[in-house]
Amino acid sequence: MQKIRPWTTRAGSTLPFTELGFGAAPLGNLFRAISDSDADALLAAAWAGGVRYFDTAPLYGLGLSETRLNRFLRDKPRGDYLISTKVGRLLAAVPQGTGDGAGKWVDVPSRKERFDYSHDGVLRSVEASLERLGLDRIDLLYAHDLDIFTHGGAAAMDARLAEFMSGGYRALCRLRDEGVIAGFGAGLNEWQPCDWLMARGAFDIFLLAGRFTLLEQGALGFMDRAAGAGVGVVIGGPYNSGVLATGPRPGATYDYAPASAEVLQRVARLQAVCAAEGVALVKAALQFPLLHPAVVSVIPGGQGLSEMESNLAAAAAVIPERLWQVLAAEGLIPAALVPMAGS
């Protein structure tokens, strides 16, 4: 079973995060289609392994991920799990074959997505997610993709951040104050806008994908500031989209593209140290983010049972503290994190 990291929101709700969570983007047929039965089997394996935190979004499969979670969680006691979804996009039904997602989401509902971080847009997004999930409440909401990666440039990102803070942020505060949600934050691919938001609002939690991993720790300053402010962080993409799970083999991916020679070289160094200490790279990669006190859960993806079983095994592995010490001595992770391993 999974270890629990209790964490308390600004509203006083204590949420029992499992250290291993379930990132539900693959349920939306990310890059390849999986059947409903395979999706159910994947979720059943996660549940049997003690996973009780599930993160999804309207974007994932243009609604498919949320509806698949609906089917699986319908007979589970509502108090036995945590669920988060996201706001910032609205979906509209369009004629078959004219929807978004080509090349990324396979065999999904025909929908067009539209960014909307306004007050009313956020409320409409929540209402639609409640319907797709079949729930009467959602534990956490994240403003989705307020970053340069998604919007294509700093000016476009700044405009969306301004839209959110003047509109959607107020809606989320209201939902939290009214007890509709336990807390809220933002789910982003970059730490800098997380920092910007944290300095300007009363956020509870952030979901940061791929930027605080065994491979890269440029977000450490933000992570430290989050811990100091009592703000939780969920880490997505702990394998940097694959290379930390597969190792530096030909075709390994980093941020959903072929890994560069520089990335492969660094991963090779990480793998060599892990091997010398008798630890599989994938296990060290999953557990590394948990060294930081701000982290409440790590949510890798996984479209098949073998990947789910690998995640469960990695979460259960006992990592000797010496591994972190050697990695720090080699300059591969910040030395400041090593004492946290024994805390």
C-alpha positions in Angstrom: 0.0 0.0 0.0 1.0 3.6 -0.5 2.5 5.9 2.1 0.2 8.9 2.9 1.4 12.5 3.0 -1.3 14.5 4.8 -1.5 18.1 3.7 -3.8 20.9 4.9 -5.3 23.5 2.6 -5.8 27.2 3.5 -9.5 26.3 4.2 -8.4 23.8 6.8 -9.1 20.6 4.9 -6.5 17.9 5.5 -6.1 15.8 2.4 -4.5 12.3 2.6 -2.3 12.3 -0.6 -0.8 8.9 -1.5 2.9 9.4 -2.4 2.1 7.7 -5.7 -0.7 9.3 -7.5 -2.3 8.5 -10.9 -1.8 10.9 -13.8 -4.8 10.2 -16.0 -3.6 11.7 -19.3 -3.1 8.2 -20.8 -6.7 7.4 -20.1 -7.4 10.0 -22.8 -5.7 7.9 -25.4 -2.5 9.9 -25.4 -0.6 9.1 -28.6 -2.4 5.7 -28.9 -5.8 4.3 -28.2 -6.5 2.0 -25.3 -9.8 0.1 -24.9 -12.3 0.8 -22.1 -11.5 -2.6 -20.6 -7.7 -1.8 -20.6 -8.4 1.5 -19.0 -10.4 -0.2 -16.3 -7.7 -2.8 -15.7 -5.1 0.0 -15.4 -7.2 1.8 -12.8 -7.9 -1.4 -11.0 -4.2 -2.2 -10.7 -3.5 1.3 -9.3 -6.4 1.0 -6.8 -5.2 -2.5 -5.7 -1.7 -1.0 -5.2 -3.1 1.6 -2.8 -3.2 4.6 -5.2 -5.9 7.0 -4.0 -5.0 10.3 -5.7 -6.2 10.8 -9.3 -5.5 13.8 -11.4 -7.3 14.5 -14.7 -8.3 17.4 -17.0 -10.8 18.2 -19.7 -8.0 18.4 -22.1 -7.0 14.7 -21.6 -8.7 13.0 -24.5 -11.1 16.0 -24.9 -13.2 14.7 -22.0 -12.5 10.9 -22.3 -10.2 10.7 -19.3 -12.8 12.2 -17.0 -15.6 9.9 -18.3 -13.4 6.9 -17.9 -12.6 7.9 -14.3 -16.4 8.3 -13.8 -17.0 4.7 -14.7 -14.3 3.3 -12.5 -14.8 5.4 -9.4 -18.6 5.2 -9.4 -18.8 2.4 -6.9 -16.0 3.6 -4.7 -16.8 5.4 -1.5 -16.3 9.1 -2.1 -14.2 9.6 1.0 -11.7 6.9 -0.1 -10.0 8.9 -2.8 -8.9 12.4 -3.8 -9.5 13.8 -7.3 -8.2 16.9 -9.1 -9.1 18.3 -12.4 -8.3 21.5 -14.3 -9.9 24.7 -15.6 -8.9 27.1 -18.3 -10.3 25.2 -21.4 -13.9 24.8 -22.5 -14.9 22.0 -24.9 -17.5 22.3 -27.6 -19.0 19.5 -29.6 -18.3 19.7 -33.3 -19.0 17.4 -36.3 -17.1 14.2 -36.4 -13.7 14.6 -37.9 -13.4 18.3 -37.2 -12.3 18.1 -33.6 -8.9 19.0 -32.0 -6.2 16.7 -30.9 -4.9 15.2 -34.1 -1.5 13.6 -33.6 -1.9 13.6 -29.8 -5.3 12.3 -28.7 -6.4 9.2 -30.6 -10.0 8.0 -31.1 -11.5 10.6 -28.8 -14.8 12.6 -28.7 -15.1 15.2 -31.5 -14.5 18.4 -29.6 -12.9 21.8 -30.1 -11.1 23.3 -27.1 -11.1 27.0 -26.3 -9.0 28.7 -23.7 -11.0 30.6 -21.1 -9.5 31.7 -17.8 -12.4 34.1 -17.0 -14.6 34.0 -13.9 -17.6 32.6 -15.8 -15.4 30.4 -17.9 -13.9 28.7 -14.9 -17.4 28.1 -13.4 -18.6 26.6 -16.7 -15.5 24.3 -16.8 -16.2 23.1 -13.3 -19.8 22.3 -14.0 -18.9 20.4 -17.2 -16.2 18.4 -15.3 -18.6 17.5 -12.5 -21.0 16.1 -15.2 -18.2 14.1 -17.0 -16.9 12.8 -13.6 -20.3 12.0 -12.2 -19.4 13.7 -9.0 -21.0 16.3 -6.7 -17.6 17.7 -5.6 -14.0 17.9 -6.7 -11.2 18.0 -4.2 -8.7 20.2 -6.1 -8.8 22.4 -9.1 -5.8 23.6 -11.1 -5.7 26.4 -13.6 -4.2 24.6 -16.6 -1.2 25.5 -18.7 -0.6 29.1 -17.9 2.8 28.9 -19.4 5.0 29.8 -22.4 5.1 26.3 -23.6 1.3 26.3 -24.1 0.7 29.8 -25.3 3.7 30.3 -27.5 5.4 33.3 -26.0 5.9 35.5 -22.9 3.4 38.1 -24.0 0.7 35.6 -24.7 1.3 33.9 -21.4 1.2 37.3 -19.5 -2.1 38.1 -21.1 -3.6 34.8 -20.0 -2.1 35.2 -16.5 -3.8 38.6 -16.2 -7.1 37.2 -17.5 -6.9 34.4 -14.9 -6.0 36.7 -11.9 -8.8 39.1 -12.7 -11.4 36.5 -13.3 -10.8 32.7 -12.8 -8.8 33.2 -9.6 -11.8 35.0 -8.0 -14.0 32.1 -9.0 -11.7 29.6 -7.5 -11.5 31.6 -4.2 -15.3 31.7 -4.1 -15.6 27.9 -4.7 -13.0 27.3 -1.9 -14.8 29.7 0.5 -18.1 28.0 -0.2 -16.6 24.5 0.4 -17.3 23.3 -3.2 -13.6 22.5 -3.4 -11.0 21.9 -0.7 -8.3 23.9 -2.5 -6.9 25.1 -5.8 -3.7 26.0 -7.6 -2.3 25.7 -11.1 -1.0 22.9 -13.2 1.9 24.0 -15.3 4.9 22.9 -17.4 7.2 25.7 -16.1 8.1 26.7 -12.5 8.5 30.5 -13.3 4.7 31.2 -13.7 4.1 29.0 -10.6 6.4 31.4 -8.7 4.7 34.4 -10.2 1.2 33.2 -9.2 2.3 32.1 -5.7 3.6 35.7 -5.0 0.2 37.2 -6.1 -2.5 35.0 -4.7 -3.6 32.7 -1.9 -2.9 29.4 -3.7 -3.0 26.0 -2.0 -1.0 23.8 -4.3 0.7 23.6 -7.7 1.1 20.7 -10.1 4.5 21.1 -11.8 5.3 18.7 -14.7 8.8 17.7 -15.6 10.7 20.5 -14.0 11.7 18.9 -10.7 13.1 15.5 -11.5 16.3 13.5 -11.0 17.4 14.9 -14.4 16.8 18.6 -13.7 16.3 20.7 -10.6 16.1 24.3 -11.9 12.8 24.6 -9.9 14.5 24.1 -6.6 14.2 27.8 -5.5 10.4 27.8 -6.3 10.1 24.5 -4.4 11.8 25.9 -1.3 9.6 29.0 -1.4 6.5 26.8 -1.7 7.5 24.8 1.3 8.2 28.0 3.3 4.7 29.3 2.4 3.0 26.1 3.3 2.0 25.5 -0.4 2.0 21.9 -1.6 3.5 20.6 -4.9 2.4 17.6 -6.9 5.1 16.5 -9.3 4.0 15.3 -12.7 6.3 13.8 -15.4 8.9 12.4 -13.0 10.5 10.5 -15.9 10.7 13.6 -18.2 8.4 11.8 -20.6 10.4 8.6 -20.7 14.2 8.9 -20.6 14.4 8.4 -16.9 12.3 5.2 -17.2 14.0 3.7 -20.2 17.5 5.0 -19.6 19.7 6.5 -22.3 18.8 4.1 -25.1 18.3 5.0 -28.8 14.9 6.7 -29.3 14.6 7.7 -25.6 12.3 10.7 -25.2 12.7 13.9 -23.2 9.7 16.3 -23.1 7.9 14.2 -25.7 10.8 14.6 -28.3 13.9 12.6 -29.0 16.4 13.3 -26.2 19.5 15.3 -27.1 23.0 14.0 -26.8 23.5 16.2 -23.7 20.4 14.8 -22.0 21.4 11.2 -22.8 24.9 11.8 -21.4 23.6 13.1 -18.1 21.1 10.3 -17.9 23.9 7.8 -18.5 25.8 9.3 -15.5 22.7 9.1 -13.3 22.2 5.5 -14.4 25.8 4.5 -13.7 25.6 5.9 -10.1 22.3 4.2 -9.5 23.6 0.9 -10.8 26.7 1.1 -8.6 24.5 1.5 -5.6 22.2 -1.4 -6.7 19.2 0.9 -7.5 17.3 0.9 -10.8 17.2 4.3 -12.4 13.4 4.3 -12.7 13.0 3.8 -9.0 15.4 6.6 -8.0 13.6 8.8 -10.5 10.2 8.2 -9.1 11.3 8.8 -5.5 13.7 11.7 -6.0 11.0 14.4 -5.9 9.7 13.1 -2.6 12.9 14.2 -0.9 11.6 17.7 -1.0 9.2 18.7 1.9 6.8 20.6 -0.4 6.0 17.5 -2.4 2.8 15.7 -1.5 2.5 13.3 -4.4 4.3 12.1 -7.6 2.0 11.3 -10.6 3.6 9.4 -13.4 1.6 8.4 -16.4 1.3 4.9 -17.8 -0.9 3.4 -20.5 -0.3 -0.3 -19.8 -0.3 -2.7 -16.8 3.5 -3.2 -17.1 4.0 0.5 -16.7 1.6 0.7 -13.7 3.4 -2.3 -12.1 6.7 -0.5 -12.7 5.4 2.6 -11.0 4.1 0.6 -8.0 7.4 -1.2 -7.6 9.3 2.0 -7.8 7.1 3.6 -5.2 7.6 0.6 -2.9 11.4 0.4 -3.3 13.7 1.1 -0.4 16.3 3.7 -1.6 19.5 3.8 0.5 20.4 7.3 1.6 23.9 6.7 0.3 22.5 6.9 -3.2 21.4 10.5 -2.7 24.7 11.3 -1.1 26.7 9.9 -4.0 24.5 11.7 -6.5 25.0 15.0 -4.6 28.8 14.4 -4.5 28.8 13.9 -8.2 27.0 17.2 -8.7 23.9 15.4 -10.1 21.4 16.6 -7.5 21.6 19.5 -5.0 23.4 18.7 -1.8 20.8 20.6 0.1 18.3 17.9 -0.6 20.3 15.0 0.9 19.6 15.7 4.6 15.9 15.7 3.7 16.2 12.0 2.8 16.4 11.0 6.4 13.8 13.3 7.7 
